[in-house]
Amino acid sequence: MENKVFYEGQVLWSQIDANVHLRHSAYADFCAQARSNMLNKLGLSLTDFSRMKIGPILFREELTYYREIGLDEHIQVTVEISKFNRKNSRFSFRHEVIKENGVRAAVVVVDGAWMNLVERKLTSVPENWLSVIDKIPRSEDYVEVDE
């Protein structure tokens, strides 16, 4: 699992809800940061995206909770790609949010694509980015689709 961890950090007071556990939207924030860290580590920075005027867009985000996460806990977030379409660059990522004791707290699955930020339309990633996408850790059930 260690090579799939792309975010590690402490849960902050501002991320706690009225039930005194990690608020639902903080999970999405942690996973988005993990994806950004992962792409940056593999060779695609936010500057590269900005230069090419391409950004990610999500169509679906699904969160399954398993255990509560509390204030000041340290967590790890994994990232793995579970589906990719080389023709239109649509993707699915799966994340696990792991508590400091090693227990899985949540699984977050997102489906999305890349958007041309000028035209405001979906686009494919540049051909030279595919080598970076090929380095993303793959899930056990990874599939490539051509639809």
C-alpha positions in Angstrom: 0.0 0.0 0.0 2.9 2.4 0.7 3.5 3.2 -2.9 -0.1 4.2 -3.3 -0.2 6.7 -0.5 -0.1 10.3 -1.8 -1.4 12.3 1.1 -0.5 12.1 4.8 -1.7 14.6 7.3 -3.4 15.6 10.5 -7.1 16.3 10.9 -7.6 19.9 11.8 -10.2 21.6 14.0 -11.7 23.3 10.9 -12.4 19.8 9.4 -14.5 18.6 12.3 -18.3 18.7 12.1 -21.0 19.0 14.8 -20.8 15.3 15.6 -17.1 15.8 16.5 -15.7 13.8 13.7 -14.3 14.5 10.2 -16.9 16.3 8.1 -18.1 14.7 4.9 -16.6 17.3 2.6 -13.2 17.0 4.1 -12.9 13.5 2.7 -13.3 14.9 -0.8 -10.7 17.6 -0.1 -8.2 15.0 1.1 -8.7 12.9 -1.9 -8.4 15.8 -4.3 -5.1 16.8 -2.7 -3.9 13.1 -2.9 -4.7 13.1 -6.7 -2.9 16.4 -7.2 0.1 15.1 -5.2 0.1 11.9 -7.1 0.1 13.6 -10.6 2.8 16.0 -9.4 5.0 13.2 -8.1 4.6 11.3 -11.3 5.6 14.4 -13.4 2.4 16.5 -14.1 2.2 19.6 -12.0 -0.7 22.1 -11.7 1.5 24.4 -13.7 1.5 21.9 -16.5 -2.3 21.8 -16.4 -2.5 25.6 -16.4 -0.1 25.9 -19.3 -2.2 23.5 -21.4 -5.4 25.1 -20.2 -6.7 21.7 -19.1 -8.4 20.8 -15.8 -10.1 17.9 -14.2 -13.9 17.7 -13.9 -15.8 15.1 -11.8 -19.1 13.6 -12.8 -19.6 11.4 -9.7 -18.1 11.1 -6.3 -19.1 8.2 -4.0 -18.0 7.9 -0.4 -18.4 4.8 1.8 -17.7 5.3 5.5 -16.3 2.4 7.6 -14.9 4.1 10.8 -15.0 7.6 12.3 -12.0 9.9 12.1 -11.5 12.3 14.9 -9.7 15.6 15.7 -5.9 15.4 15.5 -5.8 12.0 14.0 -3.2 11.4 11.3 -4.5 9.8 8.1 -3.1 8.5 4.9 -4.9 8.6 1.5 -4.2 6.2 -1.3 -4.8 6.7 -5.0 -5.2 4.1 -7.7 -6.8 4.3 -11.1 -9.6 1.8 -11.7 -10.7 2.8 -15.2 -9.3 4.8 -18.1 -10.3 5.5 -21.6 -7.4 6.4 -23.9 -9.7 7.8 -26.6 -11.5 10.4 -24.5 -9.4 10.5 -21.3 -12.3 9.7 -19.0 -11.1 8.2 -15.7 -12.1 6.6 -12.4 -10.0 6.8 -9.3 -10.4 4.8 -6.0 -9.0 6.2 -2.7 -8.7 4.6 0.7 -8.6 6.9 3.7 -6.6 5.0 6.4 -6.6 5.9 10.1 -3.3 6.2 12.0 -3.8 2.7 13.5 -4.0 1.2 9.9 -7.8 0.8 9.9 -9.6 1.7 6.7 -12.0 4.6 7.5 -13.5 5.2 4.1 -13.3 4.5 0.4 -13.9 7.3 -2.1 -14.5 6.6 -5.8 -14.6 9.4 -8.4 -15.4 9.4 -12.1 -14.3 12.2 -14.3 -12.6 13.5 -17.4 -10.5 16.4 -18.5 -11.9 19.8 -19.6 -10.5 22.4 -22.0 -10.7 25.4 -19.8 -10.9 27.9 -22.7 -13.6 26.0 -24.8 -15.3 24.7 -21.6 -15.6 21.3 -23.3 -14.3 17.8 -22.6 -10.9 17.1 -24.1 -8.3 14.3 -24.3 -5.0 14.7 -22.5 -2.0 15.5 -24.7 -0.3 12.4 -26.0 2.9 13.0 -24.0 0.8 12.9 -20.8 -0.2 9.2 -21.4 3.2 8.0 -20.1 2.5 9.7 -16.8 -1.0 8.2 -16.6 0.6 4.8 -17.3 2.6 5.3 -14.0 -0.5 5.7 -11.8 -0.9 2.8 -9.5 -3.7 0.5 -10.8 -6.4 -1.1 -8.8 -6.8 -4.9 -8.9 -9.9 -4.5 -11.0 -8.4 -1.9 -13.4 -9.9 -1.8 -16.9 -9.2 0.2 -20.0 -12.2 1.1 -22.1 -12.5 2.3 -25.7 -16.0 3.5 -25.7 
